[in-house]
């Protein structure tokens, strides 16, 4: 049945066959949500909570779920894996919620997925991008976020189409994130026949990078792929742009939304750096409306984490409307077959590239112009 719901004719026919009585008498449909509202990821958790509240308001203005209001029961994980099992068991045993929406680190999402699989409870994962999570065959997990290895996809496509580099350098921090970015670059280097002339790893906060700068200045690579977070990013980027006289700035494979503050402080000194963007508010009318509504309500700009959370609510609503009531097995089947337009792009959950129920969102490349980011790839989107 997977993917059938993308055909309007098949969708209508299938719904006629699957039509089942809705839960009657209730004035609302409640969905469990787990977010990191305290701890190191609290800022992201609150952005996701705010975005979900906007989505719920819009859904209920338009009639809710078959006339019933949607309500979210949001629980704070604190970013702690140890609390996940108890929260999910409470959702199942005491609340009988039909599905769960979850955000947080990859470790937290992996713990949610494992427990939801055990309890036969559909989980729409907002974040948690570690590749391994959707390679474990969890049939009840549906991930909105892309796999981490796909973050540099637009950067690599742009490099191949525009630069066609002969010599490539790779510089990354030794974290899980940095290692996954490095793996993606190495694979692309092999596939495209580029020469990896230099690879280095740096510890965040390292003071002396002069030897690495000298090595790159001597080798003169056509493209430098970098994985550096603030505050290291500005120091490394300015060092690279000052020594490598290329019309193409270095590729920092950290998402642009994580770099904006440090690059703004750097200003013209970091002009030219390229970075992936996992969401653009200018990508379409729905994205622009969500962005404007968020700014009007909360006074700050959202990033891709917020757009993912907003999309997750719409995914849940679509499943609850067309999943044959609140039965978890029917919801699981509907989630696996659905496709829906959201401010985060078109969300669908195919099995692809060894991943189970994995969304394939758009991926952009942006360039820092000294004052802000401008989209450079893909063209025409």
ABEGO torsion letter per residue (X at the ends): XBGAAABAAAAAAAAAAABBBBBBGBABBBBBBBBBABEAAAAAAAAAAAAAAAAAAAAAAAGEBGGBBBBBBBBBAGGBAAAAAAAAAAAAAAAGBABBBBBEBAAAAAAAAAAAAAAGBBBBBABGABAAAAAAGBAABBBABBBAAAAAAAAAAAAAAAAGBABBBBBBBABAAAAAAAAAAAAAAAAAGBBBABBBBBBBGBABAAAAAAAAAAAGBABBBBBBBOAAAAAAAAAAAAABBBABBBBBABBAAAAAAAAAAAEAAABGBBBBBABBAAAEAAAAAAAAAAAAAAGBBBBAAAAAAAAAAAAAAAAAAAAGEABAAAAAAAAAABBBBBAAEBBBBBBBGGBBGBBBBBBBBBBBAGABBBBAOBBGX
